[in-house]
Amino acid sequence: MEKLTQSLRSFEQQRGDIGKTLEDLQSIFNELVEREKEILTEEKRMKDQELKFKIEYGRISELKESQLKKVEASIHNCLKELSLKEEEFNVVASKTKLEEQRLEAIQNSVKECSCQLESEKKELEYVKAFKENNLASLKKTMVALEKKKVELESIIQLQEEEMESRLKELELMEKHVQDILKEAQLKEKSASSARKFVAEAQKNIDQHQQKELEFEIKVDEFQRRLQQFELEKSAWLAEKNKMVGVVVKIEQQQETRSKGPLPDVEVSIQNLIEIEEVIHAVKLICQLKLTNKFSPVSLLLDYIKNSENQTSIVCRGKRSNKDKIKAANKEIAILKAVKNCIQDCNLESVFPKVKFYQLGQRCIELEQKLELYSLQEQSGKRKKDDSIVGQRIKIKY
C-alpha cells in the first residue's frame, strides 16, 4: 500500500507538471495573439502582395487546424487512458502485484502525454518563427503597398473579421480544453460520467459535420445558378452572332440591288422560321417592313405555345429534376426574349394585351417550379450525404 501511495503522489506531481505546461502553452498562445494583432495593423497598408498574404494566411490557418485536431486527439487518448486507470484502481485491494504494473503503465502514458505537449509547443514555436519571418518580409514591402490602401480596405476588414472569429474560436477551444482537463480529474472517480462526456463530444462532431454538409449544398446551388447564367449568356451570344450574320447578308444584297425586298430575304426569313429562330425572323420582318407577307404576332404566339408544350412534356413525364430545371430555364429565356422583341420592334399595340400579361405570369409560375425542383434536388443530395456520413461514423466507431 505504501508503494501505491507513493505512485499516486508521483502521478499527482506529474499532473501538476502537465498543468504548468498547459499554462506555458497559454502564454505562448497569448504571444501569438499579440503578434497577429500587429500583423493586422500592418496589413492595412498591403496591396500588391495580396495573393502571397492569402497563401501564407491559409498555411497558418491549416497549421492551427492541425494543432487543434492534435489537441482533440490527445484529449481523447487521455480519456481512454483514464478509463483504463479506473479499472485498474478497482482491482488494487486484491492484487498488489498487478497494481504495480498498472501504475507503471500509467506513468508511461503520462510521459507520452507530456511528450505530445512538448511536440505541440515546438509546433507553436515554429508557427511563431514563421510569422516573424513574414513580418520581416512585409516590412520591406510597406512603402510600395501604401499607394493601394483605398482599394483593399474592404478586403482587409473581411480578413480582420475572419481572424478575430478564428482567435475567438481558438480561445473557446483553449477554455474547452481546460474544462475537459478539469472534468477528466473528476471523471477518475466515475467511469459512467466519462462515457457521457464522450457521447456529448460525439454529438458536437456530428453537428459540425451537418453544418459542413449544409455549406456544401449552398455552394452547389450557387454553382448551378452560375452555370445557368453562363448557358443564358452563351445562348444570347449565339443568337446575336446569327442575327449579325443575317443582317450582313441582307445589307450586301441591298447594296447590289436598288429597291424593294428581295426574294432571297423572304427565303432566309422562312428558313429562320423553320429552324425555330423566330426572334431573328420577327426582327427582320419588322426592320424590312414585310408585315404584309409575314405576321410577326402569329409567329410569336406559335413560338410561345410550342415552348410551353415542350416544357409540359418534360415536367409531366418521369424525367429527372435536372431535366425539368433545364426545360423551365429554357422556357423562361424564350419568354424574356419574346417580351424584349415585342418592345424592341414596337409590337405592343398589335400584340394582344392579355397574352402580354400572361407572359409575366408564366415566368413567375416557372420560377416557382424551379424553386420546387431545386429543393427536391437538394433533398436528394442531402439523403445521399447523410447516408455517407452515417457510414463514416460507423467505420470510425
VEXTI-620334 format. One line per 2 residues: number of its first residue (from 1); their letters; for each residue x, y, z of C-alpha. Coordinates in nm, 3 decimals. Layout:
<votors>
NUM	a	X:Y:Z  ...;
</votors>
This chain:
<votors>
1	me	0.000:0.000:0.000  0.289:0.239:0.066;
3	kl	0.408:0.184:-0.289  0.059:0.269:-0.409;
5	tq	0.054:0.597:-0.215  0.399:0.689:-0.346;
7	sl	0.296:0.614:-0.703  -0.022:0.818:-0.660;
9	rs	0.178:1.113:-0.529  0.416:1.089:-0.823;
11	fe	0.117:1.071:-1.056  -0.028:1.390:-0.899;
13	qq	0.308:1.567:-0.933  0.324:1.471:-1.299;
15	rg	-0.029:1.600:-1.344  0.079:1.933:-1.192;
17	di	0.366:1.942:-1.439  0.117:1.891:-1.720;
19	gk	-0.089:2.183:-1.587  0.222:2.403:-1.587;
21	tl	0.297:2.304:-1.946  -0.059:2.398:-2.039;
23	ed	-0.010:2.738:-1.875  0.310:2.779:-2.079;
25	lq	0.113:2.694:-2.391  -0.148:2.955:-2.294;
27	si	0.122:3.223:-2.256  0.272:3.124:-2.590;
29	fn	-0.072:3.141:-2.747  -0.125:3.491:-2.598;
31	el	0.202:3.598:-2.753  0.080:3.462:-3.085;
33	ve	-0.241:3.662:-3.048  -0.040:3.982:-2.988;
35	re	0.173:3.904:-3.295  -0.140:3.855:-3.502;
37	ke	-0.276:4.194:-3.388  0.047:4.359:-3.502;
39	il	0.013:4.183:-3.836  -0.343:4.314:-3.872;
41	te	-0.233:4.674:-3.815  0.038:4.639:-4.079;
43	ek	-0.188:4.456:-4.322  -0.391:4.776:-4.376;
45	rm	-0.108:4.907:-4.591  -0.078:4.594:-4.803;
47	kd	-0.200:4.590:-5.164  0.037:4.441:-5.426;
49	qe	0.121:4.121:-5.234  -0.238:4.028:-5.156;
51	lk	-0.209:3.684:-5.315  0.110:3.600:-5.121;
53	fk	-0.052:3.706:-4.796  -0.359:3.492:-4.862;
55	ie	-0.142:3.190:-4.933  0.057:3.243:-4.612;
57	yg	-0.260:3.303:-4.416  -0.410:2.979:-4.550;
59	ri	-0.100:2.787:-4.444  -0.112:2.938:-4.096;
61	se	-0.483:2.852:-4.061  -0.411:2.496:-4.174;
63	lk	-0.137:2.469:-3.911  -0.378:2.595:-3.645;
65	es	-0.647:2.348:-3.751  -0.396:2.064:-3.745;
67	ql	-0.285:2.171:-3.395  -0.644:2.179:-3.275;
69	kk	-0.703:1.833:-3.420  -0.392:1.707:-3.242;
71	ve	-0.513:1.857:-2.913  -0.851:1.689:-2.956;
73	as	-0.680:1.358:-3.033  -0.459:1.390:-2.725;
75	ih	-0.764:1.468:-2.510  -0.943:1.165:-2.650;
77	nc	-0.639:0.947:-2.573  -0.622:1.088:-2.219;
79	lk	-0.988:1.000:-2.162  -0.927:0.644:-2.279;
81	el	-0.626:0.617:-2.051  -0.825:0.750:-1.755;
83	sl	-1.097:0.488:-1.811  -0.828:0.219:-1.812;
85	ke	-0.680:0.362:-1.493  -1.016:0.349:-1.318;
87	ee	-1.049:-0.019:-1.396  -0.700:-0.074:-1.261;
89	fn	-0.772:0.108:-0.933  -1.084:-0.107:-0.873;
91	vv	-0.869:-0.425:-0.851  -0.598:-0.270:-0.628;
93	as	-0.718:-0.424:-0.300  -0.696:-0.788:-0.417;
95	kt	-0.391:-0.797:-0.648  -0.098:-0.581:-0.539;
97	kl	0.146:-0.711:-0.799  -0.086:-0.629:-1.085;
99	ee	-0.140:-0.282:-0.938  0.232:-0.203:-0.957;
101	qr	0.240:-0.299:-1.323  -0.065:-0.082:-1.395;
103	le	0.090:0.214:-1.215  0.397:0.178:-1.434;
105	ai	0.167:0.181:-1.740  0.001:0.498:-1.607;
107	qn	0.337:0.667:-1.566  0.434:0.573:-1.922;
109	sv	0.106:0.715:-2.054  0.163:1.039:-1.863;
111	ke	0.510:1.061:-2.013  0.359:1.015:-2.358;
113	cs	0.113:1.299:-2.287  0.398:1.524:-2.178;
115	cq	0.589:1.434:-2.495  0.285:1.523:-2.702;
117	le	0.256:1.858:-2.524  0.624:1.929:-2.589;
119	se	0.580:1.849:-2.957  0.281:2.082:-2.974;
121	kk	0.489:2.351:-2.802  0.759:2.309:-3.067;
123	el	0.499:2.340:-3.340  0.368:2.663:-3.186;
125	ey	0.724:2.798:-3.172  0.763:2.708:-3.539;
127	vk	0.445:2.899:-3.622  0.571:3.194:-3.419;
129	af	0.903:3.198:-3.607  0.717:3.166:-3.937;
131	ke	0.504:3.468:-3.851  0.811:3.669:-3.751;
133	nn	0.971:3.592:-4.088  0.651:3.703:-4.259;
135	la	0.660:4.028:-4.061  1.015:4.095:-4.174;
137	sl	0.918:4.042:-4.540  0.606:4.254:-4.503;
139	kk	0.801:4.546:-4.354  1.019:4.558:-4.665;
141	tm	0.716:4.598:-4.893  0.527:4.857:-4.683;
143	va	0.642:5.156:-4.894  0.509:5.010:-5.220;
145	le	0.183:4.896:-5.061  0.075:5.240:-4.930;
147	kk	-0.041:5.355:-5.278  -0.323:5.100:-5.297;
149	kv	-0.466:5.146:-4.950  -0.816:5.252:-5.057;
151	el	-0.873:4.952:-5.287  -0.802:4.683:-5.025;
153	es	-0.975:4.835:-4.719  -1.286:4.623:-4.767;
155	ii	-1.080:4.305:-4.820  -0.867:4.376:-4.512;
157	ql	-1.177:4.437:-4.300  -1.315:4.098:-4.404;
159	qe	-0.982:3.936:-4.322  -0.976:4.110:-3.984;
161	ee	-1.322:3.976:-3.905  -1.217:3.627:-4.008;
163	me	-0.902:3.646:-3.795  -1.100:3.773:-3.496;
165	sr	-1.350:3.492:-3.536  -1.065:3.239:-3.560;
167	lk	-0.900:3.385:-3.249  -1.228:3.368:-3.061;
169	el	-1.268:3.007:-3.169  -0.914:2.930:-3.050;
171	el	-0.982:3.096:-2.715  -1.302:2.898:-2.679;
173	me	-1.114:2.580:-2.769  -0.848:2.656:-2.505;
175	kh	-1.117:2.713:-2.246  -1.284:2.395:-2.363;
177	vq	-0.958:2.204:-2.322  -0.914:2.338:-1.968;
179	di	-1.271:2.241:-1.883  -1.211:1.896:-2.026;
181	lk	-0.899:1.851:-1.811  -1.090:1.956:-1.501;
183	ea	-1.370:1.720:-1.589  -1.117:1.444:-1.651;
185	ql	-0.992:1.478:-1.292  -1.348:1.436:-1.169;
187	ke	-1.414:1.151:-1.408  -1.142:0.939:-1.246;
189	ks	-1.399:0.862:-0.974  -1.686:0.769:-1.206;
191	as	-1.643:0.596:-1.545  -2.008:0.647:-1.634;
193	sa	-1.977:1.029:-1.635  -1.673:0.999:-1.864;
195	rk	-1.876:0.796:-2.114  -2.150:1.060:-2.112;
197	fv	-1.891:1.330:-2.184  -1.756:1.131:-2.479;
199	ae	-2.110:1.093:-2.614  -2.166:1.470:-2.592;
201	aq	-1.838:1.533:-2.776  -1.951:1.294:-3.049;
203	kn	-2.279:1.489:-3.082  -2.083:1.811:-3.128;
205	id	-1.876:1.647:-3.403  -2.194:1.529:-3.577;
207	qh	-2.340:1.882:-3.562  -2.021:2.025:-3.714;
209	qq	-2.037:1.771:-3.997  -2.403:1.862:-4.059;
211	ke	-2.309:2.231:-4.089  -2.038:2.141:-4.340;
213	le	-2.295:1.949:-4.548  -2.532:2.248:-4.546;
215	fe	-2.249:2.476:-4.664  -2.166:2.233:-4.948;
217	ik	-2.532:2.233:-5.055  -2.531:2.615:-5.070;
219	vd	-2.213:2.607:-5.280  -2.372:2.356:-5.520;
221	ef	-2.677:2.580:-5.562  -2.457:2.882:-5.634;
223	qr	-2.264:2.683:-5.896  -2.593:2.573:-6.053;
225	rl	-2.709:2.932:-6.083  -2.372:3.033:-6.227;
227	qq	-2.396:2.756:-6.488  -2.749:2.870:-6.572;
229	fe	-2.625:3.226:-6.623  -2.341:3.104:-6.844;
231	le	-2.582:2.899:-7.055  -2.811:3.200:-7.098;
233	ks	-2.513:3.418:-7.186  -2.379:3.169:-7.444;
235	aw	-2.726:3.133:-7.598  -2.764:3.510:-7.619;
237	la	-2.421:3.547:-7.784  -2.503:3.273:-8.035;
239	ek	-2.832:3.443:-8.122  -2.652:3.776:-8.156;
241	nk	-2.391:3.628:-8.391  -2.660:3.466:-8.604;
243	mv	-2.852:3.791:-8.620  -2.540:3.985:-8.722;
245	gv	-2.467:3.734:-8.998  -2.817:3.755:-9.137;
247	vv	-2.817:4.136:-9.128  -2.479:4.147:-9.307;
249	ki	-2.613:3.922:-9.582  -2.923:4.140:-9.623;
251	eq	-2.715:4.458:-9.639  -2.494:4.304:-9.904;
253	qq	-2.797:4.208:-10.110  -2.947:4.555:-10.070;
255	et	-2.625:4.714:-10.190  -2.631:4.509:-10.510;
257	rs	-2.995:4.589:-10.582  -3.169:4.924:-10.554;
259	kg	-3.530:4.891:-10.425  -3.785:4.655:-10.269;
261	pl	-3.742:4.346:-10.056  -3.560:4.067:-10.232;
263	pd	-3.692:3.715:-10.274  -3.368:3.587:-10.112;
265	ve	-3.458:3.777:-9.796  -3.800:3.614:-9.782;
267	vs	-3.641:3.273:-9.827  -3.393:3.344:-9.545;
269	iq	-3.678:3.454:-9.317  -3.869:3.135:-9.400;
271	nl	-3.558:2.931:-9.321  -3.521:3.106:-8.986;
273	ie	-3.882:3.020:-8.901  -3.829:2.656:-8.995;
275	ie	-3.522:2.623:-8.771  -3.713:2.788:-8.483;
277	ev	-3.517:3.114:-8.494  -3.842:3.306:-8.465;
279	ih	-3.699:3.605:-8.275  -3.449:3.678:-8.551;
281	av	-3.715:3.630:-8.818  -3.955:3.872:-8.647;
283	kl	-3.685:4.136:-8.610  -3.600:4.106:-8.979;
285	ic	-3.968:4.129:-9.077  -4.007:4.448:-8.875;
287	ql	-3.683:4.602:-9.000  -3.762:4.530:-9.367;
289	kl	-4.135:4.609:-9.325  -4.256:4.274:-9.456;
291	tn	-4.561:4.255:-9.228  -4.789:4.216:-9.531;
293	kf	-4.624:3.882:-9.614  -4.543:3.756:-9.263;
295	sp	-4.742:3.805:-8.941  -4.498:3.866:-8.653;
297	vs	-4.769:3.836:-8.388  -4.884:3.493:-8.501;
299	ll	-4.524:3.373:-8.526  -4.453:3.483:-8.169;
301	ld	-4.773:3.325:-8.036  -4.692:2.992:-8.204;
303	yi	-4.337:3.011:-8.069  -4.466:3.067:-7.713;
305	kn	-4.714:2.779:-7.747  -4.451:2.534:-7.876;
307	se	-4.211:2.618:-7.592  -4.488:2.571:-7.335;
309	nq	-4.581:2.233:-7.483  -4.219:2.115:-7.474;
311	ts	-4.185:2.218:-7.108  -4.510:2.046:-7.009;
313	iv	-4.397:1.723:-7.181  -4.070:1.721:-6.981;
315	cr	-4.229:1.818:-6.647  -4.517:1.571:-6.667;
317	gk	-4.301:1.279:-6.770  -4.078:1.069:-6.550;
319	rs	-3.771:1.282:-6.600  -3.502:1.382:-6.352;
321	nk	-3.513:1.712:-6.167  -3.212:1.834:-6.367;
323	dk	-3.401:1.787:-6.697  -3.703:1.968:-6.556;
325	ik	-3.484:2.258:-6.438  -3.325:2.285:-6.785;
327	aa	-3.664:2.286:-6.957  -3.802:2.554:-6.723;
329	nk	-3.493:2.773:-6.769  -3.520:2.736:-7.146;
331	ei	-3.886:2.848:-7.149  -3.807:3.144:-6.920;
333	ai	-3.532:3.255:-7.158  -3.772:3.223:-7.456;
335	lk	-4.044:3.426:-7.281  -3.799:3.700:-7.188;
337	av	-3.666:3.709:-7.546  -4.022:3.737:-7.682;
339	kn	-4.102:4.018:-7.442  -3.787:4.209:-7.539;
341	ci	-3.863:4.151:-7.909  -4.214:4.297:-7.870;
343	qd	-4.071:4.606:-7.702  -3.781:4.647:-7.948;
345	cn	-3.999:4.607:-8.258  -4.281:4.831:-8.122;
347	le	-4.539:4.549:-8.142  -4.709:4.637:-7.814;
349	sv	-5.007:4.797:-7.988  -5.056:4.495:-8.218;
351	fp	-4.976:4.217:-7.971  -5.277:4.109:-7.754;
353	kv	-5.256:4.270:-7.412  -5.389:3.960:-7.237;
355	kf	-5.116:3.743:-7.389  -4.852:4.001:-7.300;
357	yq	-4.973:3.999:-6.938  -4.973:3.618:-6.938;
359	lg	-4.603:3.618:-7.030  -4.513:3.769:-6.692;
361	qr	-4.748:3.533:-6.508  -4.597:3.234:-6.685;
363	ci	-4.245:3.346:-6.589  -4.349:3.368:-6.222;
365	el	-4.502:3.018:-6.235  -4.187:2.874:-6.392;
367	eq	-3.965:3.040:-6.130  -4.178:2.883:-5.854;
369	kl	-4.142:2.544:-6.022  -3.766:2.598:-6.042;
371	el	-3.751:2.656:-5.666  -3.951:2.337:-5.607;
373	ys	-3.730:2.129:-5.839  -3.414:2.270:-5.684;
375	lq	-3.541:2.186:-5.333  -3.617:1.830:-5.444;
377	eq	-3.270:1.802:-5.595  -3.110:1.930:-5.274;
379	sg	-3.315:1.691:-5.059  -3.194:1.402:-5.272;
381	kr	-2.834:1.515:-5.228  -2.886:1.553:-4.852;
383	kk	-3.012:1.197:-4.824  -2.703:1.072:-5.006;
385	dd	-2.474:1.286:-4.790  -2.646:1.169:-4.470;
387	si	-2.601:0.807:-4.571  -2.233:0.872:-4.645;
389	vg	-2.185:1.044:-4.307  -2.360:0.756:-4.132;
391	qr	-2.129:0.506:-4.298  -1.823:0.710:-4.197;
393	ik	-1.939:0.728:-3.835  -1.997:0.351:-3.831;
395	ik	-1.649:0.292:-3.972  -1.487:0.519:-3.711;
397	y	-1.679:0.398:-3.408;
</votors>
